[in-house]
Amino acid sequence: MSTQGLPTFPRDKVAIITGANSGIGLEAAKFLAKDGATVILACRNNERGAQAQTAIGKNSRFLKLDLGNIASITTFSKTIHDNFPKIDLLINNAGAMHPPLTRTTDGFELTFGVNYLGHYMLTLQLLDLIQDVENARIVNLTSIAANRPKSLDFENLNAEKGYRKHAAYGAVNLLRLMFAITLNEKLSGNGHKAISVAAHPGVARSNLTRHMPFFIKPLISPFIMSTHQGAIPILHAALSEHVHGGESWGVDGWREMSGAPKPAKINPLAIQAKLREKAWALSAKLTGSDLVISE
Ligand SMILES: NC(=O)c1ccc[n+]([C@@H]2O[C@H](COP(=O)([O-])OP(=O)(O)OC[C@H]3O[C@@H](n4cnc5c(N)ncnc54)[C@H](OP(=O)(O)O)[C@@H]3O)[C@@H](O)[C@H]2O)c1
């Protein structure tokens, strides 16, 4: 399994990757920058963002983005609009897993606010720069955890009635998948060129396990992929000509935990258009942002 066979991402292209200072985002950014494209590293921490820029080199640019803060998303989006006439690729990668109950600056439960709502807002704010660009893509990270929920408790997505970290992470990843599918429908339904897809990395080594009990990590470590391998299905979703709008990509090994890129199993809830519209409407209400697709 390698990046061999993936199309190059040439000099005239511009990509934004959230959470690009670590793990899968950093690996994906290295690949995308290697042939001269401009890669914007959207990271929340100045020091870690600057370090990533140094590690990747001259085609990368760190720009501060805290997805748990609506004001930061708006400032980031304005800076992008002021400096770039178009974006070819947006990878909504940043995220946390199983943190203790924490609220973002705007009062959202951390994983719901950062992994999902922050990317929902960011995407809508940048969409005018992406939607009519030839071959443009929006890649939304998800996880095999998206297959766990048997229903979505809309009354508790923001952990107002209680917080169970595994259930929250499953729901948030299902919402990311649903967003990818709905966004694609809205783009194609309005005749726009950009496509939206979902992708998951299987299980890959990264800082994502920072909230796991210390004794679990050595137990799972031999069975998981390297960070580089985990980035491959994400890069495949971003670049391969075999990927189509609305699809979700994962890996072909046992329980989609490792292996080479292949279309992922999709939770049947994500196919339900009414449920997806309900999730979209709630996201619009909570963030005050809805889609304005220009003609
Ligand atoms: N690794 C896996 O096996 C796996 C499996 C399924 C899905 N995923 C998904 O893959 C994505 C990348 O995870 P990873 O495994 O590469 O983990 P990681 O190494 O922990 O990287 C996560 C990135 O997200 C950033 N981030 C966290 N909170 C943020 C915020 N409020 N604003 C902006 N950026 C923020 C982190 O920044 P800091 O460094 O500053 O914290 C870091 O750059 C996540 O969305 C995760 O859900 C990973």
The ligand as a Gaussian input file, in Angstrom:
#p B3LYP/6-31G(d) Opt

LIG

0 1
 N       -6.211000       7.912000      13.622000
 C       -7.280000       7.149000      13.402000
 O       -7.211000       5.919000      13.538000
 C       -8.573000       7.749000      12.967000
 C       -9.651000       6.888000      12.719000
 C      -10.844000       7.420000      12.271000
 C      -10.969000       8.776000      12.087000
 N       -9.925000       9.608000      12.354000
 C      -10.110000      11.026000      12.157000
 O       -8.975000      11.541000      11.518000
 C       -8.831000      12.925000      11.855000
 C       -7.363000      13.217000      12.150000
 O       -7.020000      12.562000      13.346000
 P       -5.564000      11.997000      13.645000
 O       -5.723000      10.550000      13.846000
 O       -4.578000      12.501000      12.669000
 O       -5.356000      12.631000      15.108000
 P       -4.340000      13.756000      15.662000
 O       -2.938000      13.356000      15.383000
 O       -4.741000      13.961000      17.078000
 O       -4.687000      15.040000      14.806000
 C       -5.844000      15.790000      15.069000
 C       -5.636000      17.200000      14.579000
 O       -6.832000      17.956000      14.855000
 C       -6.438000      19.163000      15.477000
 N       -7.465000      19.784000      16.284000
 C       -8.018000      19.327000      17.423000
 N       -8.872000      20.246000      17.909000
 C       -8.862000      21.302000      17.061000
 C       -9.501000      22.570000      17.005000
 N      -10.343000      22.975000      17.989000
 N       -9.260000      23.411000      15.971000
 C       -8.400000      23.046000      15.008000
 N       -7.732000      21.878000      15.004000
 C       -7.956000      21.022000      16.037000
 C       -5.229000      18.763000      16.316000
 O       -4.527000      19.917000      16.733000
 P       -3.570000      19.881000      18.038000
 O       -2.348000      19.120000      17.641000
 O       -3.331000      21.316000      18.302000
 O       -4.341000      19.201000      19.118000
 C       -4.496000      17.904000      15.306000
 O       -3.807000      18.714000      14.392000
 C       -9.769000      13.183000      13.028000
 O      -10.879000      13.905000      12.558000
 C      -10.216000      11.803000      13.462000
 O      -11.530000      11.796000      13.975000
 C       -8.720000       9.120000      12.784000

